[in-house]
Amino acid sequence: MIKRIYWLLFFISLTPMLNAQSPTKTLLFVGTYTNEIPASGIYIYEFDEINGSLKKLGQGSNITNPSYLNISPNGEYLYACTETKTPYEGSISSFKIDSLSGQIYPINVKASGGANPVYIDIHHSGKYLVNANYTGGSVSLFEMNEDGSLNDSKYIFQFKDSSINKSRQESSHIHSANFSPDFKFVYLPDLGADKIRVFELHPESTKQFIENKSLEVKTKPGSGPRHFTFHPTGKFAYCIEELSGTVCVYSYFNGKLSEIQHVKSYSKTQDTYGSADIHISSDGLYLYASNRWIDENTISVFSISKNGKIKLIKHQKTGGEHPRNFTLDPSGKFLLVANQISNNIVVFKRDIKTGILSQTKNEIEVPNPSCLKMRRYLEN
């Protein structure tokens, strides 16, 4: 009896180790522009976290301009901004992910509540999706169902502000929508109005989605705030400003952003800028930002100090033209860049200790890549 108990305890203690060693598969989902016509649109690759290579597994079908993607917290569903850059109202599409085969299957499509949806974020509960409509200058909130489908947008807020750049800031342009670390707030960089708008989410209230103008941030005139990310500690936030080619650093506490630093992201002064995407390494030590246009096309590498401020380390050429989007793989050892105009995705090796990037020989051709999302799955 004692021996039986001993062996039972031994196997129980062994189970976590066996689970930890379970084989995994890392998938890369690529959103693209399809020239406003239905096409494959979304491509799925298996990523090798050892050597950085990519192998195509599947693709979508009959999808128009799925320019931005996101994955549900449980990894079972994929959501896409669809019918973007079209003259009419766009949509949000949901798909079921088959992680074993690397295929996606359509679930349903809902109107986005405005023209040119460009960014979606998902609540950690998997019950809410928030969407930014760029051309429409609006934000919409959707309730999500357990089967991955979306209901009609429950809230749509329209904005009409403008700013000093007459060609780009003639009206409000919401360029991203980002939940706070505690998921109580949503931050909306408005490129057209030089503002970061703030909403509160109250799931249990009759008024679930409420604008809080007292927390709104006014950015420098002509800066054009675009993408936004929080530090892993939740104490700092970073916004890439497209039109000024800068990164603005904020301290963060209880919903309030306070500017503490403003840093150029480009390698040289230009007449016009086109900064695009921004991400932080999971250890919180390094920040990366992408800079577009033919005479730049770089990833800026910054170190992050304990007080949240950043320091430029290097500019890395992206191996293509127009780095609209990029991502770090789950291991943190690689960074992948989507060069939209040159139709290629380039894999960079990342030095975890120094943050420095070095280009590998791994590169794939993809038509007009605009968004990269990665997820690690169990293989069985």
TIDREN-431589 format. One line per 5 residues: number of its first residue (from 1); for each residue x negated, y negated, z of C-alpha. Coordinates in Angstrom, 1 decimal. Layout:
BEGIN
NUM	X:Y:Z | ...
//
This chain:
BEGIN
1	0.0:0.0:0.0 | -2.8:-2.4:0.9 | -4.6:-1.6:-2.3 | -1.4:-2.3:-4.3 | -1.0:-5.7:-2.6
6	-4.7:-6.4:-3.3 | -4.4:-5.7:-7.0 | -1.1:-7.7:-7.3 | -2.8:-10.7:-5.7 | -5.8:-10.2:-8.0
11	-3.6:-10.3:-11.2 | -1.6:-13.3:-9.9 | -4.9:-15.2:-9.4 | -6.0:-14.2:-12.8 | -2.9:-15.4:-14.6
16	-3.8:-19.2:-14.6 | -7.2:-18.3:-16.1 | -5.7:-16.2:-18.8 | -3.2:-19.0:-19.6 | -6.0:-21.5:-19.7
21	-7.8:-19.4:-22.3 | -4.7:-18.9:-24.5 | -5.5:-19.6:-28.1 | -4.4:-23.0:-29.3 | -3.7:-24.7:-32.6
26	-4.1:-28.4:-33.2 | -1.8:-29.9:-35.9 | -2.2:-33.2:-37.7 | 1.0:-34.8:-39.1 | 0.5:-37.4:-41.8
31	3.1:-40.0:-42.8 | 2.7:-41.7:-46.2 | 4.2:-44.2:-48.5 | 6.0:-42.6:-51.5 | 6.4:-45.7:-53.7
36	10.0:-46.0:-52.6 | 11.0:-42.6:-54.2 | 11.9:-39.3:-52.5 | 8.8:-37.1:-52.3 | 6.9:-34.8:-49.9
41	6.2:-37.8:-47.7 | 4.9:-35.9:-44.6 | 2.0:-33.5:-44.7 | 0.9:-31.1:-42.0 | -2.7:-29.8:-41.5
46	-4.4:-27.6:-39.0 | -7.4:-29.4:-37.4 | -10.5:-27.5:-36.2 | -11.6:-29.1:-32.9 | -15.0:-27.4:-33.2
51	-16.2:-28.6:-36.6 | -13.6:-31.3:-37.5 | -12.3:-29.5:-40.7 | -8.7:-29.7:-41.9 | -6.6:-27.0:-43.6
56	-3.2:-27.9:-45.2 | -0.3:-25.8:-43.9 | 2.9:-27.5:-45.0 | 4.7:-30.6:-46.2 | 8.1:-32.2:-46.2
61	10.4:-32.7:-49.2 | 12.8:-35.4:-50.4 | 11.5:-38.0:-47.9 | 11.2:-41.7:-48.8 | 8.3:-43.8:-47.3
66	7.9:-42.1:-43.9 | 5.5:-44.7:-42.9 | 5.3:-44.1:-39.2 | 5.7:-40.9:-37.1 | 6.0:-39.8:-33.5
71	6.3:-36.4:-31.7 | 8.8:-35.6:-28.9 | 7.2:-35.1:-25.5 | 7.9:-31.3:-25.7 | 6.2:-31.1:-29.1
76	9.2:-29.5:-30.8 | 10.5:-32.4:-32.9 | 9.0:-35.0:-35.3 | 10.5:-38.4:-35.9 | 9.8:-40.7:-38.8
81	10.5:-44.3:-39.9 | 12.0:-43.6:-43.4 | 13.1:-45.7:-46.3 | 10.6:-48.4:-45.2 | 9.6:-51.3:-47.5
86	12.9:-51.0:-49.4 | 15.3:-53.9:-49.9 | 18.0:-52.3:-47.9 | 18.3:-51.0:-44.3 | 15.9:-48.3:-43.4
91	16.4:-45.1:-41.4 | 15.0:-42.9:-38.7 | 14.7:-39.2:-39.6 | 14.3:-36.2:-37.2 | 12.7:-32.9:-38.0
96	12.2:-29.5:-36.2 | 8.6:-28.5:-36.0 | 7.5:-24.9:-36.5 | 4.1:-25.1:-35.0 | 3.2:-21.5:-35.9
101	3.7:-22.0:-39.6 | 3.0:-25.7:-39.8 | 6.3:-26.5:-41.4 | 9.0:-29.1:-40.6 | 12.7:-28.8:-41.2
106	15.2:-31.8:-41.4 | 17.7:-32.2:-38.6 | 19.5:-35.5:-39.3 | 19.0:-39.2:-40.4 | 20.4:-42.3:-38.8
111	20.3:-46.0:-39.9 | 17.5:-47.9:-38.2 | 19.5:-51.0:-37.6 | 17.4:-53.2:-39.9 | 15.1:-53.4:-42.9
116	11.7:-51.8:-42.9 | 11.4:-49.8:-39.7 | 7.7:-49.5:-38.9 | 7.2:-48.0:-35.4 | 8.9:-45.7:-33.0
121	8.1:-44.7:-29.4 | 9.8:-42.0:-27.3 | 10.7:-42.0:-23.6 | 9.0:-39.3:-21.5 | 12.4:-37.8:-20.8
126	12.9:-37.1:-24.5 | 16.3:-38.8:-24.2 | 15.6:-42.2:-25.8 | 13.8:-43.5:-28.9 | 13.0:-47.1:-29.5
131	12.4:-48.4:-33.0 | 10.9:-51.7:-34.4 | 12.3:-53.1:-37.7 | 9.6:-55.3:-39.2 | 11.4:-57.1:-42.1
136	14.7:-57.0:-40.3 | 13.1:-58.6:-37.2 | 15.0:-56.4:-34.8 | 14.7:-53.6:-32.3 | 17.1:-50.6:-31.9
141	17.5:-48.0:-29.2 | 18.7:-44.4:-29.9 | 19.8:-41.7:-27.6 | 18.3:-38.3:-28.4 | 20.0:-34.9:-28.1
146	18.5:-31.6:-26.8 | 18.5:-30.1:-30.3 | 16.3:-33.0:-31.5 | 19.0:-34.9:-33.4 | 19.7:-38.6:-33.0
151	22.9:-40.4:-32.2 | 23.7:-43.7:-33.9 | 21.7:-46.6:-32.5 | 23.3:-47.7:-29.2 | 21.7:-51.1:-29.1
156	20.4:-53.4:-31.8 | 18.8:-56.8:-30.9 | 18.2:-59.3:-33.7 | 15.5:-62.1:-33.5 | 15.1:-65.2:-35.6
161	12.0:-67.0:-34.5 | 9.1:-68.1:-36.7 | 5.6:-69.5:-36.3 | 2.9:-71.5:-38.1 | 1.8:-69.2:-40.9
166	4.4:-70.0:-43.6 | 3.6:-67.0:-45.8 | 3.7:-64.3:-43.0 | 5.6:-65.9:-40.1 | 8.7:-67.3:-41.8
171	10.8:-65.2:-39.5 | 10.6:-62.6:-36.7 | 8.7:-59.4:-37.6 | 8.7:-56.8:-34.8 | 5.7:-54.6:-35.6
176	5.7:-52.1:-32.8 | 7.7:-50.9:-29.8 | 5.9:-49.5:-26.7 | 7.1:-48.1:-23.4 | 5.2:-49.1:-20.3
181	3.3:-46.5:-18.3 | 6.3:-46.1:-15.9 | 8.7:-46.1:-18.8 | 10.8:-48.9:-17.2 | 9.9:-51.6:-19.8
186	9.5:-51.8:-23.6 | 7.0:-54.2:-25.2 | 7.6:-55.6:-28.7 | 4.8:-57.4:-30.4 | 6.5:-59.9:-32.8
191	4.0:-60.8:-35.6 | 6.4:-63.4:-37.0 | 7.0:-65.3:-33.8 | 3.6:-65.0:-32.0 | 5.3:-63.3:-29.0
196	5.3:-60.1:-27.1 | 9.0:-59.6:-26.2 | 9.9:-57.5:-23.2 | 12.9:-55.3:-22.5 | 14.0:-53.3:-19.5
201	15.4:-49.8:-19.8 | 18.0:-48.8:-17.2 | 19.2:-45.2:-18.1 | 21.7:-45.0:-15.3 | 23.3:-48.4:-15.9
206	26.2:-49.5:-18.1 | 23.7:-52.0:-19.6 | 20.8:-49.8:-20.4 | 18.7:-52.0:-22.6 | 18.2:-55.6:-21.5
211	15.8:-58.4:-22.7 | 13.7:-60.0:-19.9 | 12.7:-63.4:-21.2 | 10.9:-64.2:-18.0 | 8.3:-61.6:-18.9
216	7.9:-62.6:-22.5 | 4.3:-63.5:-23.6 | 3.5:-66.3:-26.1 | 0.4:-65.4:-28.1 | -1.9:-67.9:-29.8
221	-0.2:-69.7:-32.8 | -0.9:-67.8:-36.0 | -2.4:-64.7:-34.2 | 0.3:-62.3:-35.4 | 0.5:-59.6:-32.6
226	0.8:-56.1:-34.2 | 0.0:-52.9:-32.3 | -0.2:-52.5:-28.5 | -1.6:-50.0:-26.0 | -2.0:-49.5:-22.3
231	-5.1:-48.4:-20.5 | -4.9:-44.9:-18.9 | -5.0:-46.5:-15.4 | -1.9:-48.6:-16.2 | -3.7:-51.7:-15.0
236	-4.5:-53.3:-18.4 | -2.9:-53.6:-21.9 | -4.4:-54.4:-25.3 | -2.9:-56.0:-28.3 | -4.4:-56.1:-31.8
241	-3.5:-59.3:-33.5 | -3.3:-58.9:-37.3 | -3.5:-62.4:-38.6 | -6.3:-63.6:-36.4 | -8.3:-60.4:-36.4
246	-8.6:-60.3:-32.6 | -7.9:-58.1:-29.6 | -6.2:-59.7:-26.7 | -6.7:-58.2:-23.3 | -4.1:-58.4:-20.5
251	-4.0:-57.4:-16.9 | -0.7:-55.6:-16.1 | 1.4:-55.3:-13.0 | 5.1:-54.6:-12.5 | 6.0:-55.5:-16.0
256	4.0:-58.7:-16.2 | 1.2:-59.3:-18.7 | -1.5:-61.9:-17.9 | -4.2:-62.7:-20.6 | -7.8:-62.2:-19.4
261	-9.8:-62.0:-22.6 | -9.6:-62.7:-26.4 | -12.2:-61.0:-28.6 | -12.8:-61.0:-32.4 | -12.5:-57.5:-33.9
266	-13.9:-58.3:-37.4 | -17.7:-58.1:-38.2 | -17.7:-61.6:-39.7 | -15.5:-64.7:-40.1 | -13.0:-64.5:-42.9
271	-10.3:-66.8:-44.4 | -7.7:-64.1:-43.8 | -7.6:-61.0:-41.6 | -5.7:-57.8:-41.5 | -6.3:-56.0:-38.2
276	-4.0:-52.9:-37.9 | -4.3:-50.2:-35.3 | -5.6:-49.9:-31.8 | -6.3:-46.9:-29.4 | -8.2:-46.1:-26.2
281	-10.1:-42.9:-25.4 | -8.4:-40.7:-22.8 | -11.2:-41.5:-20.2 | -10.4:-45.2:-20.5 | -14.0:-46.1:-21.4
286	-13.7:-47.1:-25.0 | -11.3:-49.0:-27.2 | -11.1:-48.7:-31.0 | -9.5:-51.1:-33.5 | -9.1:-50.9:-37.3
291	-9.8:-53.9:-39.6 | -8.6:-54.0:-43.2 | -9.5:-55.8:-46.5 | -12.1:-54.8:-49.1 | -15.0:-56.7:-47.6
296	-14.5:-55.2:-44.1 | -12.7:-51.8:-43.8 | -14.1:-51.0:-40.4 | -13.3:-49.5:-37.0 | -14.5:-51.7:-34.1
301	-15.9:-49.9:-31.2 | -15.6:-51.6:-27.8 | -16.7:-50.5:-24.3 | -14.2:-51.2:-21.5 | -15.4:-52.4:-18.1
306	-13.8:-51.7:-14.7 | -12.1:-55.1:-14.8 | -10.4:-54.2:-18.2 | -12.5:-56.6:-20.3 | -14.1:-55.3:-23.5
311	-17.5:-55.6:-25.2 | -18.2:-54.9:-28.8 | -20.6:-52.1:-29.5 | -20.5:-51.4:-33.2 | -18.5:-51.7:-36.4
316	-18.1:-48.4:-38.3 | -17.2:-48.3:-42.0 | -14.2:-46.2:-42.5 | -15.3:-44.4:-45.7 | -12.3:-45.8:-47.6
321	-10.1:-48.8:-48.2 | -7.4:-50.2:-46.0 | -7.6:-48.3:-42.7 | -3.9:-48.8:-41.7 | -3.9:-46.2:-39.0
326	-6.2:-43.8:-37.0 | -6.1:-41.4:-34.1 | -8.3:-39.6:-31.7 | -8.0:-35.8:-31.6 | -6.9:-34.0:-28.3
331	-10.5:-33.1:-27.5 | -11.6:-36.7:-27.8 | -14.6:-35.5:-29.9 | -13.2:-36.8:-33.2 | -11.5:-39.8:-34.7
336	-9.6:-39.6:-37.9 | -8.9:-42.6:-40.1 | -6.1:-43.0:-42.7 | -7.4:-45.2:-45.5 | -4.1:-46.1:-47.3
341	-5.3:-47.7:-50.6 | -8.2:-45.2:-51.2 | -5.8:-42.3:-50.5 | -8.1:-40.5:-48.1 | -8.3:-39.4:-44.5
346	-11.9:-39.4:-43.1 | -13.0:-37.5:-40.0 | -15.6:-39.1:-37.7 | -17.5:-37.4:-34.9 | -17.2:-39.3:-31.6
351	-19.9:-39.4:-29.0 | -18.0:-39.1:-25.8 | -20.8:-40.6:-23.7 | -21.5:-43.7:-25.9 | -18.2:-44.0:-27.8
356	-20.2:-44.3:-31.1 | -18.7:-42.8:-34.3 | -20.6:-41.0:-37.0 | -19.0:-39.9:-40.3 | -18.8:-36.2:-41.0
361	-18.5:-34.4:-44.3 | -14.8:-33.7:-43.6 | -12.5:-35.7:-45.7 | -9.1:-35.0:-47.5 | -7.1:-36.7:-50.2
366	-3.6:-37.7:-49.2 | -1.4:-40.2:-51.2 | -1.0:-43.5:-49.4 | -1.6:-42.2:-45.8 | -0.1:-44.7:-43.3
371	0.2:-42.8:-40.0 | -1.6:-40.0:-38.2 | -0.3:-38.0:-35.2 | -1.9:-35.0:-33.6 | -0.7:-32.3:-31.2
376	-2.2:-29.2:-29.6 | 0.0:-26.1:-29.6 | -0.2:-22.6:-28.1 | -0.6:-20.1:-30.9 | 1.9:-17.6:-29.3
//
